[in-house]
Amino acid sequence: MGPVDEGRWAFRLAAGLFAGAIGFYALYKLTTLNRHQEEQVGRGGGHCQSQKRKLVRRVSGLRLVADNRGIAHSQQECVLEKSADSLEQQHLQVILSLLQETSDSSTRELTLVTLGNSAAFTTNQDLIRSLGGLSVVANCLSDEVTSVKVKAMNVLNNLSMNVANQVELKGHSASDHYTFGQIWTKELNARYEIWIPQILEIVEATTLNSELQVAGLRVLTNISVTNNYHHAMTNSIPYFLKLLVEGAESVKVQVLKILVNLSANPGLTHDLLCAQAPLSFLLLFDSYVNKDVLLRLLIFVANLKENLNLLEGSIQYEMQSLYTVLFGNPTSFSHKLAMLMLYQDNEVKQHVARILIK
């Protein structure tokens, strides 16, 4: 091989090695890039994907994980980061949608806590109603999990402080019009259920003194503030009187709040006095009874005594009626009242006097 041939051979060898090096480098870069992309996919698609999973709340402690349908849409990203008083319409829409779409009981509970906190503000009460939220929350009363029902009752308790919401909870037809100081007219969905009887049913069916029972009684207390829905509770009056004898102190107080509201309505006096009352009802008028219970009990009876004078005609009462227990044997009840006049509280004495004077 001559000098020229040797030079050509060396040049070709060097060119081949250079081309091979370039190819190897390109293959290395491609492999590295693919691996990096796979790692990003394995992490959920990078920053955008992780942002969609960031539905973390300050209001209730709720942590939302996106499901297969992609429930964590972009507008949901920061909803539950907000405090209860700063939730706006679009935020409440997201929360209500989550409550409807999830079947996980812990998520439903925490979502209801968020709604309950937001429903403490009047503006949110109106927004939740306008978004159909009352129906969504009330449907949770049919949940199999008791703790979910309790949280739903707590939300309804806050929502029922709004008079317009009371109309919807009662479930009137879409054509009804109402006046509350000023004219409030709104079409209501005729398909809404009548939830007051459902709440009453839950209160009567659940365990005595349970958290669910107290939560239901709180809702009924708010609804009974006005006379508009008293007639929906008349069938439960005997049960309320039974709770006064058998219930714990917290139940007694809550039931008496309802009964005081009912007794302030003269049109309900007959229903209250005709209701069957336990014979041990008079034991509640002893001085050792908690003052909160005793005071409300005396107000309840004083209201009945005053309204009794408004009833027309002679009415026959059954032996175990509330009328018979209180006024049928005046000696026993009068003795109880006379003893309470020695009670060391002027407010208690004032209401004892209301009963004795009338």
C-alpha positions as CSV (number, residue, x, y, z in Angstrom):
1,M,0.0,0.0,0.0
2,G,1.5,3.3,-1.1
3,P,1.6,6.5,1.0
4,V,-1.4,7.9,-0.8
5,D,-3.5,4.8,-0.2
6,E,-2.5,4.8,3.5
7,G,-3.6,8.4,3.9
8,R,-7.0,7.7,2.3
9,W,-7.5,4.7,4.5
10,A,-6.7,6.7,7.7
11,F,-9.1,9.5,6.6
12,R,-12.0,7.0,6.0
13,L,-11.4,5.4,9.4
14,A,-11.5,8.7,11.2
15,A,-14.6,9.8,9.4
16,G,-16.3,6.5,10.3
17,L,-15.4,6.8,14.0
18,F,-16.7,10.4,14.1
19,A,-20.0,9.4,12.4
20,G,-20.4,6.6,14.9
21,A,-19.8,8.9,17.8
22,I,-22.5,11.3,16.6
23,G,-25.0,8.5,16.2
24,F,-24.3,7.2,19.6
25,Y,-24.7,10.7,21.2
26,A,-28.0,11.1,19.4
27,L,-29.2,7.8,20.6
28,Y,-28.2,8.7,24.2
29,K,-30.1,12.0,24.1
30,L,-33.2,10.4,22.7
31,T,-33.2,7.7,25.3
32,T,-32.6,10.2,28.1
33,L,-35.4,12.4,26.8
34,N,-37.9,9.5,26.6
35,R,-37.0,8.4,30.2
36,H,-37.6,12.0,31.4
37,Q,-41.0,12.2,29.7
38,E,-42.0,8.8,31.1
39,E,-41.0,10.0,34.6
40,Q,-43.2,13.1,34.2
41,V,-46.1,11.0,33.0
42,G,-45.6,8.7,36.0
43,R,-45.9,11.7,38.3
44,G,-49.3,12.6,36.9
45,G,-48.4,14.9,34.0
46,G,-46.3,17.5,35.7
47,H,-47.4,20.8,37.4
48,C,-50.7,21.1,35.6
49,Q,-51.8,17.6,36.7
50,S,-50.7,18.2,40.3
51,Q,-52.6,21.5,40.4
52,K,-55.8,19.6,39.5
53,R,-55.5,17.5,42.6
54,K,-55.0,20.4,45.0
55,L,-58.5,20.8,46.2
56,V,-57.5,21.3,49.8
57,R,-59.6,23.3,52.2
58,R,-59.2,25.6,55.1
59,V,-62.9,25.6,56.0
60,S,-63.5,21.9,56.7
61,G,-60.2,20.0,56.1
62,L,-61.5,18.4,52.9
63,R,-59.0,16.9,50.6
64,L,-60.3,16.1,47.2
65,V,-58.8,13.4,44.9
66,A,-59.7,13.5,41.2
67,D,-61.7,10.5,40.1
68,N,-61.6,8.7,36.7
69,R,-64.0,11.2,35.3
70,G,-61.7,14.1,36.1
71,I,-63.9,15.7,38.8
72,A,-61.1,18.1,39.6
73,H,-61.7,20.6,36.8
74,S,-59.6,23.7,36.5
75,Q,-62.3,25.9,38.2
76,Q,-62.1,23.7,41.2
77,E,-58.4,24.3,41.9
78,C,-58.7,26.8,44.7
79,V,-62.3,26.6,45.8
80,L,-61.8,24.9,49.2
81,E,-58.7,27.0,49.9
82,K,-61.1,29.9,50.7
83,S,-62.5,30.8,54.1
84,A,-66.3,30.3,54.6
85,D,-67.1,34.0,54.4
86,S,-65.4,34.4,51.0
87,L,-67.1,31.7,49.1
88,E,-68.8,33.0,46.0
89,Q,-71.5,31.5,43.7
90,Q,-69.0,29.6,41.5
91,H,-67.3,28.1,44.6
92,L,-70.6,26.9,46.1
93,Q,-71.5,25.3,42.7
94,V,-68.3,23.3,42.9
95,I,-69.0,22.2,46.5
96,L,-72.6,21.2,45.7
97,S,-71.4,19.3,42.6
98,L,-68.9,17.4,44.7
99,L,-71.6,16.5,47.2
100,Q,-73.8,15.1,44.5
101,E,-71.1,13.2,42.7
102,T,-69.2,11.5,45.5
103,S,-70.3,8.4,47.3
104,D,-67.4,8.4,49.8
105,S,-68.9,9.1,53.2
106,S,-65.9,10.9,54.7
107,T,-65.8,13.2,51.7
108,R,-69.6,13.9,52.0
109,E,-69.2,14.7,55.7
110,L,-66.4,17.1,55.1
111,T,-68.2,18.7,52.2
112,L,-71.3,19.2,54.4
113,V,-69.1,20.8,57.1
114,T,-67.8,23.3,54.5
115,L,-71.4,24.0,53.4
116,G,-72.5,24.4,57.0
117,N,-69.8,26.9,57.8
118,S,-70.6,28.9,54.7
119,A,-74.3,28.8,55.4
120,A,-73.7,30.7,58.6
121,F,-73.6,33.8,56.4
122,T,-76.9,35.3,55.0
123,T,-75.5,35.9,51.6
124,N,-74.5,32.3,51.2
125,Q,-77.8,31.1,52.5
126,D,-79.5,32.8,49.6
127,L,-76.9,31.6,47.1
128,I,-77.2,28.0,48.2
129,R,-81.0,28.2,47.8
130,S,-80.7,29.7,44.4
131,L,-78.3,27.0,43.3
132,G,-80.8,24.2,44.3
133,G,-78.5,23.4,47.3
134,L,-81.4,22.8,49.8
135,S,-82.5,19.8,47.7
136,V,-78.9,18.5,47.5
137,V,-78.4,18.8,51.2
138,A,-81.8,17.4,52.2
139,N,-81.2,14.4,50.0
140,C,-78.3,13.5,52.3
141,L,-80.9,12.8,55.0
142,S,-81.5,9.5,53.2
143,D,-77.8,8.5,53.5
144,E,-77.2,5.2,55.2
145,V,-74.4,6.7,57.3
146,T,-75.6,8.4,60.5
147,S,-72.7,10.8,60.7
148,V,-73.6,12.1,57.2
149,K,-77.2,12.7,58.3
150,V,-75.9,14.6,61.3
151,K,-73.8,16.9,59.1
152,A,-76.7,17.4,56.7
153,M,-79.0,18.4,59.7
154,N,-76.3,20.9,60.8
155,V,-76.3,22.5,57.3
156,L,-80.1,22.6,57.3
157,N,-80.0,24.2,60.7
158,N,-78.1,27.1,59.4
159,L,-80.0,27.3,56.2
160,S,-83.4,27.2,58.1
161,M,-82.6,30.5,59.8
162,N,-83.4,32.1,56.5
163,V,-87.2,32.6,56.1
164,A,-87.1,32.1,52.3
165,N,-85.3,28.8,52.8
166,Q,-88.0,27.7,55.2
167,V,-90.5,28.1,52.4
168,E,-88.5,25.7,50.3
169,L,-87.9,23.2,53.1
170,K,-91.6,23.0,53.5
171,G,-91.9,22.1,49.8
172,H,-94.7,24.3,48.5
173,S,-95.6,24.2,44.8
174,A,-94.0,26.5,42.3
175,S,-97.0,28.8,42.0
176,D,-97.2,29.8,45.7
177,H,-96.5,33.4,46.8
178,Y,-95.5,34.4,50.3
179,T,-95.4,37.6,52.3
180,F,-92.8,38.1,55.1
181,G,-92.9,41.8,56.1
182,Q,-92.3,42.5,52.4
183,I,-93.5,40.5,49.4
184,W,-91.2,37.7,48.4
185,T,-92.2,35.9,45.3
186,K,-90.2,33.1,43.8
187,E,-91.0,30.0,41.7
188,L,-90.1,26.9,43.5
189,N,-89.5,23.5,41.9
190,A,-92.7,21.5,42.3
191,R,-90.6,18.3,42.5
192,Y,-89.0,19.3,45.9
193,E,-89.8,16.9,48.6
194,I,-91.6,17.9,51.8
195,W,-88.6,17.7,54.2
196,I,-90.2,18.7,57.5
197,P,-92.1,15.4,57.9
198,Q,-88.8,13.6,57.0
199,I,-86.9,15.4,59.7
200,L,-89.7,14.6,62.2
201,E,-89.6,11.0,61.2
202,I,-85.8,10.8,61.7
203,V,-86.1,12.5,65.1
204,E,-88.7,10.0,66.3
205,A,-86.9,7.0,64.8
206,T,-83.4,7.6,65.9
207,T,-81.8,6.7,69.2
208,L,-82.9,8.7,72.2
209,N,-80.5,11.6,73.1
210,S,-78.4,10.9,70.0
211,E,-76.5,13.6,68.2
212,L,-78.7,13.0,65.2
213,Q,-81.9,13.6,67.3
214,V,-80.6,16.8,68.8
215,A,-79.5,18.1,65.4
216,G,-82.9,17.4,64.0
217,L,-84.6,19.2,66.9
218,R,-82.4,22.2,66.2
219,V,-83.7,22.4,62.6
220,L,-87.3,22.1,63.8
221,T,-86.6,24.9,66.4
222,N,-85.6,27.3,63.6
223,I,-88.5,26.3,61.4
224,S,-91.0,26.8,64.3
225,V,-90.0,30.4,64.9
226,T,-92.8,31.6,62.6
227,N,-96.3,30.2,62.6
228,N,-96.2,29.2,58.9
229,Y,-95.3,25.6,59.4
230,H,-96.7,24.8,62.9
231,H,-99.4,22.6,61.4
232,A,-96.8,20.3,59.9
233,M,-95.6,19.5,63.5
234,T,-98.9,18.9,65.3
235,N,-98.8,15.1,64.9
236,S,-95.5,15.0,66.7
237,I,-96.6,17.0,69.8
238,P,-97.2,13.8,71.9
239,Y,-93.7,12.6,71.0
240,F,-92.3,16.0,72.0
241,L,-94.0,15.7,75.4
242,K,-92.6,12.2,75.8
243,L,-89.1,13.5,75.1
244,L,-89.6,16.0,77.9
245,V,-89.9,13.2,80.4
246,E,-87.4,10.7,78.9
247,G,-84.8,12.8,77.2
248,A,-81.5,14.1,78.5
249,E,-81.2,17.8,79.5
250,S,-80.0,18.9,76.1
251,V,-83.0,17.2,74.4
252,K,-85.4,18.7,77.0
253,V,-84.1,22.2,76.3
254,Q,-84.3,21.8,72.6
255,V,-87.8,20.3,72.7
256,L,-89.0,23.1,74.9
257,K,-87.8,25.7,72.5
258,I,-90.1,24.1,69.9
259,L,-93.0,23.8,72.3
260,V,-92.7,27.4,73.4
261,N,-92.7,28.5,69.7
262,L,-95.8,26.3,69.1
263,S,-97.6,27.6,72.3
264,A,-97.1,31.2,71.1
265,N,-99.5,30.4,68.3
266,P,-103.1,30.6,69.7
267,G,-104.3,28.6,66.8
268,L,-102.4,25.6,68.1
269,T,-103.6,25.7,71.7
270,H,-106.3,23.0,71.1
271,D,-103.8,20.6,69.5
272,L,-101.3,21.1,72.4
273,L,-103.9,20.6,75.1
274,C,-105.4,17.6,73.5
275,A,-102.1,15.8,73.1
276,Q,-101.4,12.8,75.3
277,A,-99.0,13.6,78.0
278,P,-97.1,11.2,80.3
279,L,-98.4,11.1,83.9
280,S,-94.9,11.9,85.1
281,F,-95.1,15.2,83.3
282,L,-95.7,17.1,86.6
283,L,-92.4,15.9,88.0
284,L,-90.7,18.4,85.7
285,F,-92.0,21.3,87.9
286,D,-89.8,20.4,90.8
287,S,-87.3,22.9,92.1
288,Y,-84.3,20.6,91.5
289,V,-85.0,20.6,87.8
290,N,-82.4,22.5,85.7
291,K,-83.3,26.2,85.5
292,D,-83.1,26.3,81.7
293,V,-85.6,23.5,81.5
294,L,-87.9,24.8,84.3
295,L,-88.0,28.3,82.9
296,R,-88.9,27.3,79.4
297,L,-91.5,24.8,80.8
298,L,-93.2,27.6,82.8
299,I,-93.3,29.9,79.7
300,F,-94.8,27.0,77.7
301,V,-97.6,26.4,80.2
302,A,-98.2,30.2,80.8
303,N,-98.7,30.6,77.1
304,L,-101.2,27.8,77.1
305,K,-103.0,29.2,80.1
306,E,-103.4,32.6,78.4
307,N,-104.5,31.1,75.1
308,L,-106.9,28.8,76.8
309,N,-109.2,31.7,77.5
310,L,-109.5,32.3,73.8
311,L,-110.9,28.9,73.0
312,E,-114.6,29.1,72.3
313,G,-117.2,26.6,73.7
314,S,-116.8,23.7,76.0
315,I,-114.2,21.2,75.0
316,Q,-114.0,17.6,76.3
317,Y,-110.5,16.4,77.0
318,E,-109.3,12.8,77.4
319,M,-108.0,11.6,80.7
320,Q,-104.3,11.5,79.7
321,S,-104.4,14.8,77.7
322,L,-102.0,17.6,78.6
323,Y,-105.0,19.7,79.6
324,T,-106.1,17.0,82.2
325,V,-102.5,16.6,83.6
326,L,-102.1,20.4,84.0
327,F,-105.6,21.7,84.8
328,G,-107.8,18.6,85.3
329,N,-106.6,18.1,88.8
330,P,-105.8,21.7,89.9
331,T,-104.7,20.6,93.4
332,S,-101.5,18.7,92.3
333,F,-100.4,21.3,89.8
334,S,-101.2,24.2,92.1
335,H,-99.1,22.7,94.9
336,K,-96.2,22.4,92.5
337,L,-96.5,26.1,91.5
338,A,-96.8,27.2,95.1
339,M,-93.5,25.5,95.9
340,L,-91.9,27.2,92.9
341,M,-92.8,30.6,94.3
342,L,-90.0,30.0,96.8
343,Y,-87.6,29.4,94.0
344,Q,-84.6,31.8,94.2
345,D,-85.0,33.3,90.8
346,N,-87.3,36.2,89.9
347,E,-87.8,35.2,86.3
348,V,-89.1,31.8,87.4
349,K,-91.4,33.4,89.9
350,Q,-92.7,35.8,87.2
351,H,-93.8,33.0,85.0
352,V,-95.3,31.0,87.9
353,A,-97.4,34.2,88.6
354,R,-98.5,34.3,85.0
355,I,-100.0,30.8,85.3
356,L,-101.6,31.4,88.7
357,I,-103.2,34.8,87.9
358,K,-104.8,33.8,84.6
